[in-house]
Amino acid sequence: MSGTVFFLRNLQETAVFAKQLAIAAEPGDVICLDGDLGAGKTALTQQIAKGLGVPDSCYVTSPSFSILHEYPGRIPLYHMDFYRLADETEVEDLGFEEFFYFSGLTVIEWSVRAEALIPSSRLLLKITIEESLIRRVEVDYGDGSWEKRLESFFAREQFKK
């Protein structure tokens, strides 16, 4: 995995990072979140939603059973969870890959189940539990512009290794 490795030490740092992702997000972007159960994928998505201006009346939950939730914001948020899907053929059969090219931000939990379908310009965040609240995040910028868009954020001292 190429890119950056950093640590989120608490929910406040998660919120700061998510807000930066929301600010940097452009229509048609895809953010992939992979990691074990309880690693914080949905918590990060909730904070991204806040950063996008999703109204508080729209409670962001994991779409484990419905697979997709859509929320209004500065740009629409398409929140997907592929945990219950076997592989990319199910994603294709359900037609979810077309959301990757819509005018919103697509955030996918368990994206590894549909790797072959996801645009190479995606941002991939692999989240690992280090301690009870500390998360290690491996960033793969893909072949898009995410590295440039997040450059100033990762220059901050608190997010260096």
URKA-V253331 format. One record per backbone hydrogen bond with DSSP energy under -1.0 kcal/mol. NH is the residue of the N-H (numbers start at 1). CO is the residue of the C=O. Records with the same first field share a line. If there is no record, write none. Layout:
NH->CO / CO
//
This chain:
6->137
8->135
14->10
15->11
16->12
17->13
18->14
19->15
20->16
21->17
22->18
23->19
24->20
25->21
28->104
29->26
31->106
32->123
33->108
34->125
39->36
44->40
45->41
46->42
47->43
48->44
49->45
50->46
51->47
52->48
53->50
54->49
58->55
67->63
68->66
69->79
71->77
74->52
77->71
78->105
79->69
80->107
81->67
82->109
85->82
90->87
92->88
93->89
94->90
95->92
96->91
99->96
100->97
101->98
102->99
105->76
106->29
107->78
108->31
109->80
110->33
113->110
114->111
117->114
122->119
123->30
124->140
125->32
126->138
127->34
128->136
130->134
131->134
135->8
136->128
137->6
138->126
139->4
140->124
143->120
149->145
150->146
154->150
156->153
159->156
160->157
//
